[in-house]
Amino acid sequence: MAETTFGDIALEVRSKNAGPFWVTMELFMRNPEDYALAAAPEIINEDAIAFLYCVRAEDVQIFRIPSLNVVKISFPRPVPQGGLLDRDIHAGQHHVPLASLATPPRTAGR
């Protein structure tokens, strides 16, 4: 049986520039139950994001917005936007590791 990922259960997972030096990613969850899973600090936290994106955990900012069922994550870009080594000028593909992150096993009825 294949693992369920956040990309499978989210309404949308996206990434974008937050200025020339920051990337922002957003997990738009379908319902409060799935939001609770994404917002759980033991699942998505600064250390997990640091590991996925090879950034320092202390540079990661996570904003949990329960009224919108959204988790927003920001961290410094590895290289400035438009720089010689920038491979994704719009940060449009940075969400892929987050979307590929496996969710914990779900209980019966979910």
C-alpha positions in Angstrom: 0.0 0.0 0.0 1.4 3.4 -1.0 2.1 6.0 1.6 -0.3 9.0 1.8 1.4 12.3 1.3 0.4 15.9 2.2 0.0 16.4 -1.6 -2.6 13.7 -1.6 -4.8 15.2 1.2 -4.3 18.9 0.6 -6.5 21.0 -1.6 -3.4 22.7 -2.8 0.3 22.9 -2.0 2.2 25.8 -3.5 5.3 27.8 -3.3 6.2 31.3 -4.4 8.6 34.1 -3.9 8.3 36.2 -0.8 10.7 38.8 -2.1 14.1 38.2 -3.7 15.5 36.5 -0.6 12.7 34.4 0.8 10.5 31.5 -0.3 6.9 30.9 1.0 5.0 27.6 0.8 1.4 27.0 1.7 -0.6 23.9 2.5 -4.3 24.6 1.9 -6.1 21.7 3.6 -9.6 20.6 2.7 -11.0 20.4 6.2 -10.2 21.0 9.9 -9.2 17.4 10.5 -6.6 17.4 7.7 -5.5 20.9 8.8 -4.9 19.5 12.3 -2.6 16.9 10.8 -0.6 19.5 8.8 -0.5 21.9 11.7 0.6 19.4 14.3 4.0 20.6 15.5 5.3 17.1 15.9 4.8 16.5 12.1 5.6 19.7 10.3 8.0 21.8 12.3 11.2 23.9 11.8 13.4 20.8 12.0 11.5 18.9 9.4 11.5 21.8 7.0 15.2 22.4 7.6 15.9 18.7 6.7 13.7 18.8 3.5 15.2 22.1 2.2 18.8 22.1 3.6 18.2 25.3 5.5 18.8 26.2 9.2 15.9 25.4 11.4 16.2 28.7 13.2 15.6 30.5 9.9 12.3 28.7 9.2 9.1 30.5 10.0 5.8 28.5 10.3 2.4 30.2 10.5 -0.6 28.1 11.4 -3.9 29.7 10.3 -6.8 27.5 11.6 -9.6 29.9 10.4 -8.4 29.2 6.8 -7.1 25.6 7.2 -3.7 26.8 6.0 -0.2 26.2 7.1 2.3 28.8 5.7 6.1 28.2 5.8 8.8 30.7 4.9 12.6 30.4 4.8 15.5 32.2 3.1 16.1 31.2 -0.5 19.3 29.2 -1.0 20.5 31.8 -3.6 18.9 35.3 -4.3 16.2 35.4 -6.9 17.6 35.8 -10.4 21.2 35.1 -9.3 23.5 33.1 -11.4 22.9 29.9 -9.5 19.1 30.4 -9.2 17.4 27.4 -10.8 13.8 28.4 -10.0 13.4 32.1 -10.4 9.7 32.1 -9.2 10.2 29.5 -6.5 7.3 27.6 -8.2 8.8 24.1 -7.7 10.0 24.4 -4.1 6.7 22.9 -2.8 7.5 19.4 -4.2 9.4 18.0 -1.2 6.7 19.3 1.2 3.9 17.8 -1.0 5.8 14.5 -1.1 6.1 14.4 2.7 4.4 11.3 4.0 1.5 11.8 6.5 1.3 9.6 9.6 -0.9 6.6 9.3 -4.6 7.5 9.5 -7.0 5.9 11.9 -10.1 4.0 10.8 -12.9 6.2 9.5 -10.6 8.9 8.1 
